[in-house]
Amino acid sequence: MKKSEFLKKLDKAIENGWGIKVYIEMPDLAKPEIICNPPENVEKKRSYYNVTYNNDMELESFTQIKIVDVNFLYLK
């Protein structure tokens, strides 16, 4: 996943008041970690991800950690 695609999905979540589920690959884990954020947190998390992850969605400080997907989380 590229950062531009990831940020577009987060923009759509913000626009529609949706939460997000972020899938993160980490060394030594068989399956991606899933982090859920409620709608109220998405805008701040967008800023964080934009600054701390590179264009290939690898964590700048440790590139073996990588965001591989994001889905919408429909919370009321």
N, C-alpha and C positions, 0 to 999 in steps of 0.2 A: 504494500500500500504506500502510495506517495503522500507527502504532507498536504499537497493541494486538495487531493480527494478527501483526505481525513478532515481537513478544516471545512470543506464544503458540507460534509455530513454534520459536523458540529454546528455550523451556521443554520442548517435546516432544523436541527433539534432546538436551538435557541428560538428560532422564528416560530416554531410550533408548540413550544412549551413542553418538550419531551426530555426525558433523561437519556443517558447513554450507557452502553456496556462496551468497555474497551478490552480487547483481547491482546495480551502481552506475552510474547515468547521470552523465556528466561533460560539461561544455561541450567542443565541438570534437572529440568522439569519435563515430564513426558508430554504434557498438554499445556496450552496457554493458560495463564492466569486470567481471570475475568474480574474486572473492576467495574462496579456499578456506581453511577453518579445521578442523583436526583436532578430534576430540571433546574432547581435553584442554584446548582453548583456548576452547570455546564459552561457558562460564560467565563467564569474564573479559570476553570480547567482548560478551556480553549487557549487562553493566554499562556498558561503553564506549558501545555504541550507544544505550542508554537515556539516557545523560547528554548525548551530543554531537549527537543527531538530534532534530528536533522531531516533533510528532504526524503530520506528513505525510511523515516520513522524509527530510527535507531536513537537510543538515549545518547546524547552528546558525550556524557562523562563515562559511559560504558556501553559500547556499541553492540555487545552481545545481548542486550535487552532491546527488544524491538516490538512496536505495536504492529499487529498483523491484521486487525479488523476492528470495526466499530459498528454497533447496531443501536437502533433506537430502543429506548426503554419507556414504555407507555405507562406512566404513573399518574394517578389522580390526586 
